[in-house]
Amino acid sequence: MSLWRDIKGTIQPFWVTLRYLFCRPVTICYPEQKQTPAPRYRGRLILTRDPDGEERCVACYLCSAACPVDCISMQATEREDGRRYAAWFRINFSRCIFCGLCTEACPTLAIQMTADYELATRELLQVVYEKDELLIDGCGKNAQYNFYRLAGIGVAAPRGANPGESPPEDIKSNLP
Amino acid sequence: MNDVLLTIILIVIKLGLVLGTVLSLAAYMVLAERKVLARMQMRHGPNRVGPFGLLQPLADLIKLLCKEDLIPERADRWVFMLAPAISVGTALLAFAVIPFGAPLQIFGRTIELVICDLNIGLLYLFALSSLAVYGVALGGWASQSKFALLGGLRAMAQMISYELALGLAIVPVVMASKSFSLTAIVASQQSLPNALRHPLAFLIFVIAIMAESKRTPFDMPEAENELVAGYHTEYSGMRFGMFFVGEYVNLIVLGSMLTVLFLGGWHGPFLPSVGWFLIKILAVAFFFIWVRGTVPRLRYDQLMAFGWKILVPLGLLNILVTAVWLLWRG
């Protein structure tokens, strides 16, 4: 019985390989055929704008703190109306490991990942992206979200004007 | 005088044709192997160079020729440099006695489609396939490397033990056809190929040539996950290429040996004889590739045990049975 099993076990694999010989290869021939990435694919990073067309980034450094390979750097400044922004913002994609921790850390949903994975270039400095290359005109994901409308202190709208926000208390009227 | 000159010219033409065919066939065998193996694993295989990757052998050749020819500092220089040549040389020389077609009639001259019809052609073949071990063993020895030495040793042990089974497998064929000449052996298979007359010998022979060509189930000498690359670990550039080509030329030679001894040589209906010969060689080569894509590698002791404890006794038994049968039939 065991001999019969051995013979069967020797012959059967040949049938399997012969069958697979006539199957279509599963390979995607990359430069000609391209794979459609998943909607939440972690590719090149971008900086988005809020629905009002202002920069979402408030230069809080959380992304650069979260980044395990330290590829994000920036300099924070403030506009006259009190709105913070990054004077310069730089991502070195030759160090980026596309882990997405920066997007998770971002409180304003400014930094987001796209499905673009074709970053290869022959020039090393071309993979260091500056702010003007990172910043896009649209909102990216979460199109409705505007940080200053929900949490800002009198920057985008006067105090108490945001939805769900009560007007500031008049300290003097509360006197006994 | 004129006749001698013509004979020499004919021999040179035959030599050139056979050499060219065998070498280019070997190069494309590499491509075919990579392609077929890839398809068995649902990949495409090489498809970048030329249409369907058909120029891949050429690209490989250019790459190998342009690579640096490294010789390890403590290697035995001359032996190291000569070993690949032995490997290719013996494989190419072996093709000299193989009849690859029916005799041609051109301008009233009969041209035998074999380079040299030795009356002991079979012994010549075996002598050369034994000599081929030297290329591998010396290459492994001269490299001054553990892995290469182990690979060379394994190759030597394996080839000696399987040569015995190989020799025993062809004895029934020689007894039945009463000749050592390959042309006579082919002629004796006009009605029925030897594979059907001596099925057991055929089986032993197929297994033994698989071991002889150092291919998967029996690719111990170069077992890449144990010995890096076995005997050619230290070789680079065209010297490695020569080992590589030698291996595939050897595959073709063993395939044609199988064809000549067991599959009826160039005999076959409808097609011209050379065509039949090619088809049979290619079929054997496909079978070899198929086996490589299917069967895992044996362990070293299993390999030796299988050779000495199963194949050799079976071969001896087969000779005995065939001898009794031949005597009984008279």
Interface residues (C-beta under 8 A of the other chain):
Chain A: T10 P13 F14 V16 T17 L18 Y20 L21 F22 C23 R24 P25 V26 T27 C29
Chain B: V36 A38 R39 M40 Q41 M42 R43 H44 N47 W290 V291 G293 T294 V295
